[in-house]
């Protein structure tokens, strides 16, 4: 089978190449999946490159997401021919992942592919899309409805931001998309954004803990100083779903927005989500994400493209969602 294999030499330098390897090298697991598609996330960029502290042992096959068809199963929940999708559970980091034509893993980590979604569409969604859906669900669970006002999406042209923008717009929200790439404005309005906010407008940290109330909700993929600034602009009782740290892990903020405006800061994790919530999120994706909008996000790729794409996503140079055909 073909796989993208990352190796580390004696000097600690890593290299990635497409290789033909024996299926017997696959790790232990009770389900074997014929992988059809994978995708590229920020973590994949780290794992294809220097590892970012995520990869424990080499050689390694990255790919934190994949979708495909069950080939063999020792678990009653899945049988050969079933379509399945995998996101999270540290697959592609600690456990060999989806950048290969086959994967073997624990059945507990799989989710049945929802009706109405193809394996290709599932990987256009991937971890980024499920994270976006979990963020939207969290905002709704905390009372952020379309009539409350605009919802801000930071890092809007990235994977999480693109899917969040399309879902929110489809659900009737007015979406303001933050981007540092002016050339993505038409792309974002095509996904449903009603306003484009230049990143520079929110990049500067201000001394005032509160500013004018502007946003009913926010899906934040940036963190750092931008998240701190957004917290001070939230409407009373508004909620921010924090999904990423592209702008840094620090939070130079005060507690004033929480105490005086009742703002909620909601942490979103997709890696260890329980099965039931994963199923809920995938079913919501199938119902609430317009497939034409999803198609507009897709960039096609093969295994040989992954070393460059991994480097590009770490630099913030990948727009939308990459669909990796592992047979190409």
N, C-alpha and C positions, 0 to 999 in steps of 0.2 A: 504494500500500500504506500501511497505517497503521503509525505508529511513535511511540515516545516519544522526542522529540528534546530534548536538553539544549543550551542556547545560553548564551553568555557575552557580556555587553555591554562597552562601552568602559571601564566602571568596575571590571570584573573580577567582577561579580555574575552568578551563573548562575540560569537558570530552566528548568523542564522542562514540556513540554506535548505532548499527543497531536496529531500532524499527519498529513496525507496527503502522502506524498512519492513521487517517481518512483523506480522500481526502478533506473534508470540511475545513481542516486546511491550505490548500494551499492559498497563497496570491492572491490578486485581479489580474485580467488580462482578456484579451479578447480571448486568445487562450490557450487551454489545450493540452499538448503533452504527449503521452505515450513514456517515455524516454527508449531508448534501450541501449545506451552506453554513457559513460562519459570518463574523462581522469584525469590526475594529473599534475598540474602546480605548480610553486613556490607559487603563491597566494593561491592555494588550501591547501598547507601545512600550511600556516599561518592561514587559516580559520578553518581547522580541529583541529589545536592546539590552541594556546592562542589568535588567532584572528589578531594579528599584527596591531591592530587599524582599520582593514577593516570591521569587523562585528559590526553592530550597536546595534542589539537587539538579545536576546536569549529567547527561544531555536531557533536554526538556522539550516538550511539545506545547506551545502556548495555545491561546484561544479560549476566552472565558465564556463564550456563547457558542452554541451550535443547534442546528435543527436537522432532523433526518428520520430514518426508518429503523425500527428495531429489527435486528438481524438474529439475535439469540437472547433468551431471557430465562433466568432461574427464579424469577419473581412472578407470582400469579397476576400482578397488576398489569403486566405488559406481555404481549405476545408478538412473535414475528409479524411484520407488516404494519404494526402500529406506528403512527406518526407522533414524534415527541419533540420537545424543545427543552434546552438546558440553559439556565443562566445562574451564575453565582456558585455558592458552596466552595469557593476557592479552586474550582476546576480551572485549568489553564494557568494556575499559580503554583499550588502544591501538587495537584493531580494533573496528569496529562489532559490536554484540552482538545478543542475543536479544529485546530489547524492540521487536520489529517483526514484521510478518507474513512477512518473508523475510530471509534472511541469506546472504551469499556469503563463502566462506572457503577456507582450505587444507585439502585432504582429509586431510592428516596429523593434523589436530586432531580429527577425528571418530572415534567409536567406534560400531560397529553396535549397535543396541538389542538387549539379550539377549532370548532367548525367554522368554515368560512375563511380560514387563514391558510396560505400555502407555507411550505418551509422557507421559501425565499422571502415572503412577506414577514415571517416571524423573525428572520435575521435582519431585515430592514428595521425591525423594532429593536430586538436584542436587549441587552442590559440597559442601554441608554433609554430606550422607549418604555421599558417596564418601570424604570426609575421615574420617568416623567409621569407615567400613569399613577404610580404610588403617590407622587407629589400632588397631583390633581385630586386624587381621592382624599388625601389628608386635608387639603384645603376645604374640600366640600364637607368633610366630616366635622370641620371646625366652623362651619357656617358661612363660608365664602361663596356666595351665589352671584349670578350675573348682575342682579339689580343692586349689589352693594358698591359697584364701581370697577375701575380698571384693575387688571392683574398685570403685574410686571414680570417679564421673563428675562433674566440676565444670561449672558452667553447664548443668546437666542439662536444664532446660526450654527451652534454645535449640535451634537447628537441629541442630548437631553432637551436642549432648548427648542430644537426644531419640532420634535414630537410634542412637547408641551404646548407650543404655540398652536400647532394644528388641532390638538385635542380641545384646548380651551376655546379656540375660535369656533369649532364645530358645536360646542356646548352652549354657545351664545355669549361668551365673555368678550369684552373689549380687551384686547391684548396689546400691551406696549412692549416691544422687543428691544433689548439693549444689545448693541453690537459695536465692536471697534473696527469693523470692516465695512465701510460705506458701500462697497460693491455688492454686499449681500442684502441691501434694502429691498430690491425687487423680489428676491427669493423669499424674504420674510413676509412681505405683503401678500405674495402668492400663497403662503401657508395660512394666511388669515390675520396677520398682525395689522392693527388699525393705526399704530403709531410706531415710529422708529426713534429710539433714544440713543444718541451717540454715547459711547462708553465714557468719553471724557466728561460728560455731564455728571457722572456718578463716581468717578474715579478718585476725586479729591476728598480727603477726610476733613470734616468741618468740626469746629469746637462746640457748636451748639448741639445738645443731645436730641433736640426736637426741631423739625422743620415743618413747613405746611403739610397738612395731610393730603397725600396724593394717591395712595394705592390701597385697594381693599385686600389684595393678596399678592404673593410673589413666589415664583419658582426660581430659586437662586442657585446657579451652578458655579459661582465665582468665589464667594466667601470673602475673607479679608476685609479691606477697607470699604469695598463696595457694599458688602452685606451690612456693615456698620452704618453706612450712610442710608441705605434703604430702610433699616429699622427705624430711623428717625423720621422717615417720610410716610410711614404706614398710617392708615386711618385707624380710628379708635376700634379696638377689637379685631383688627386685621391679623392675618397670619402669613408667615414666611416659611415655605418648605425649603430647607437647606439640603442640596443634593451634591454639592461639589466644592472644590477648593482651588480652582484654576488660578485664582488671584491670591492664594495664600491661606495657610491654616490659622493664622492669628485672627483675632476679632477685637479691633480697637474701638470698643463700644462701651456705653454705660447701661445701667439697668433702668434708666429713666423711661424708655419706651414701653417696657414691660409694666412699670409701676403706675405711670400716668395715663397710658393709652390702652393698657390691657393687651398689648401685642403678644402674639404667640410665635415662638420660634420652634418649628417642627423638624426634627431630624429624620431624614429618609435614608434607610439602608435597604439595598436590594439583595445583598449577598446571602444573608441568613434568614430571609423572610420565611415564615411557615408556609406549608403547602397550600392551606386554604386561602391565604391572602394572595399567593401567586396565581392560583386559579381565578380568583376574583379579578385580579389585575389583567390577566390575559383575556378573560371574557369581556372586560370593559374595553380593552384595546380593540377586539374584534368588532365591537358595537360602536365605539365612539371615535375611532381614528379613521377619517376618510381615506380610502385606499388610493385615490388619485393624488391626494396630498402626500401620502407615504411614497408613492412612486416618484414624485418630484424631488424627494430627498436623496434618492439612491445613486450611489456611485458604484459601478461594477469593478470587481477585482478578482485576481486569482492568487494562488499560494505564492507565486514568485513576486508578486507586487508587495507582499507584506513587510519586508524589511524597510522599504522606503516609506510606506504608509505608517508604519509604527513610529518612525522618526518624525514624520510630518504631524501626526496627531499630538505628539508631545510639544510641538511648536505652535499648536493652535491653528494649523494650516489645513485641516480637513473640515469640509462643510457637509452638513447633513449626515447621512448614514451610508457606510460602506457595506456592500453585500459581497461576501467572498465565496465564489464557487470553488469548492475544494478539489473538484475534478479538472479545473482549468489550469 
